[in-house]
Amino acid sequence: MAVIYDRFGGKKFTKRLAEMVGVQRALDEVMFEIAVRAEELLVQHRADGHAEIDVDAGTVDRYVILSDERGQKAALSIEFGRQASVAVREDKDGNKFLVMIPPAEGLFILARAAGLPKKRKGKVKL
């Protein structure tokens, strides 16, 4: 009877596989391809926004990020859309007024670039 070990060299077998040089190179290639597609999709929709595509590498994982840190911090709304809402704004004299923010469809930049289904985030049911 064969014995199957779940550890190899003190690490879980799956982690050891993920850390292999060839696997890491493949992850880098996939990350780059997704980032290029995401940038192409974002450029098609960018009017004067500050959103951009960033990449980051962890010890094992790779990340393609839709960042709007320089703008309105609206990356979540850009990706998944938003419902109509009302916001309180203040003019230069300190007068407060209400502003209607219209709904917007999500662009699903990252989902489309990665070949994932376009799904809007919903509430988690417990």
C-alpha positions as CSV (number, residue, x, y, z in Angstrom):
1,M,0.0,0.0,0.0
2,A,1.3,3.4,-0.9
3,V,1.8,6.1,1.7
4,I,0.9,9.7,0.7
5,Y,2.6,12.5,2.5
6,D,1.1,15.9,2.6
7,R,4.4,17.6,3.4
8,F,7.6,17.8,1.5
9,G,10.7,19.4,3.0
10,G,8.7,20.6,6.0
11,K,6.2,22.5,3.8
12,K,2.9,21.5,2.4
13,F,3.2,19.9,-1.0
14,T,1.0,22.5,-2.7
15,K,3.0,25.4,-1.2
16,R,6.3,23.7,-2.4
17,L,4.8,23.4,-5.9
18,A,3.7,27.0,-5.9
19,E,7.2,28.2,-5.0
20,M,8.9,26.4,-7.8
21,V,10.7,28.7,-10.2
22,G,8.8,27.5,-13.3
23,V,5.4,28.0,-11.5
24,Q,6.5,31.5,-10.4
25,R,7.5,32.4,-13.9
26,A,4.2,31.2,-15.3
27,L,2.4,33.3,-12.6
28,D,4.4,36.3,-13.7
29,E,3.4,35.8,-17.3
30,V,-0.3,35.4,-16.5
31,M,-0.2,38.5,-14.2
32,F,1.4,40.5,-17.0
33,E,-1.1,39.3,-19.6
34,I,-4.1,40.2,-17.4
35,A,-2.6,43.6,-16.5
36,V,-2.1,44.4,-20.2
37,R,-5.7,43.4,-21.0
38,A,-7.0,45.4,-18.0
39,E,-5.1,48.5,-19.0
40,E,-6.5,48.2,-22.5
41,L,-10.1,48.0,-21.1
42,L,-9.5,50.8,-18.7
43,V,-8.1,53.1,-21.4
44,Q,-11.3,52.6,-23.4
45,H,-13.4,54.0,-20.6
46,R,-11.1,56.6,-19.1
47,A,-12.2,60.2,-19.7
48,D,-10.3,62.2,-17.1
49,G,-10.1,59.8,-14.2
50,H,-7.1,58.8,-12.2
51,A,-7.7,55.1,-12.0
52,E,-4.8,52.9,-13.1
53,I,-3.8,49.2,-13.2
54,D,-1.1,48.2,-10.8
55,V,0.6,44.8,-10.2
56,D,2.1,43.3,-7.1
57,A,3.9,40.1,-6.3
58,G,3.6,38.3,-3.0
59,T,5.7,35.4,-1.9
60,V,3.5,33.0,-3.8
61,D,0.6,34.9,-5.3
62,R,0.5,37.6,-7.9
63,Y,-2.0,40.5,-7.9
64,V,-3.5,42.7,-10.6
65,I,-5.0,45.8,-8.9
66,L,-7.5,48.5,-10.1
67,S,-6.3,51.5,-8.1
68,D,-7.9,54.9,-7.8
69,E,-5.8,56.2,-4.9
70,R,-5.0,59.4,-6.8
71,G,-8.7,60.1,-7.7
72,Q,-12.0,59.7,-6.0
73,K,-11.1,56.3,-4.5
74,A,-13.8,54.7,-6.6
75,A,-12.1,51.5,-7.8
76,L,-14.9,49.4,-6.3
77,S,-17.6,51.5,-8.1
78,I,-15.6,51.3,-11.3
79,E,-15.4,47.5,-11.2
80,F,-18.9,46.7,-9.9
81,G,-21.0,49.8,-10.5
82,R,-23.0,51.8,-7.9
83,Q,-26.6,52.5,-7.1
84,A,-28.0,56.1,-7.2
85,S,-27.4,58.0,-4.0
86,V,-27.5,61.4,-2.4
87,A,-24.4,63.1,-0.9
88,V,-23.9,66.3,1.1
89,R,-21.4,68.7,-0.4
90,E,-20.1,72.0,0.7
91,D,-19.3,75.0,-1.5
92,K,-16.4,77.4,-1.0
93,D,-18.5,79.6,1.4
94,G,-19.3,76.7,3.7
95,N,-22.9,76.3,2.5
96,K,-24.1,72.7,2.4
97,F,-26.2,71.3,-0.4
98,L,-27.4,67.9,-1.6
99,V,-26.1,66.3,-4.8
100,M,-27.8,63.4,-6.6
101,I,-25.2,60.9,-7.6
102,P,-26.6,58.9,-10.6
103,P,-26.3,55.1,-10.8
104,A,-23.5,53.6,-12.9
105,E,-23.0,50.2,-14.4
106,G,-19.8,48.4,-13.4
107,L,-17.1,48.1,-16.1
108,F,-15.8,44.8,-14.7
109,I,-12.3,45.7,-15.9
110,L,-10.4,43.1,-13.8
111,A,-13.1,40.3,-14.2
112,R,-13.1,40.7,-18.0
113,A,-9.3,40.9,-18.2
114,A,-8.9,37.7,-16.2
115,G,-11.7,35.9,-18.2
116,L,-13.9,35.7,-15.1
117,P,-17.7,36.0,-15.2
118,K,-19.1,39.5,-14.6
119,K,-20.8,39.3,-11.2
120,R,-21.9,42.1,-9.0
121,K,-21.0,41.6,-5.4
122,G,-24.1,40.8,-3.3
123,K,-24.8,40.7,0.4
124,V,-23.7,37.6,2.2
125,K,-26.7,35.6,3.5
126,L,-26.1,33.9,6.8
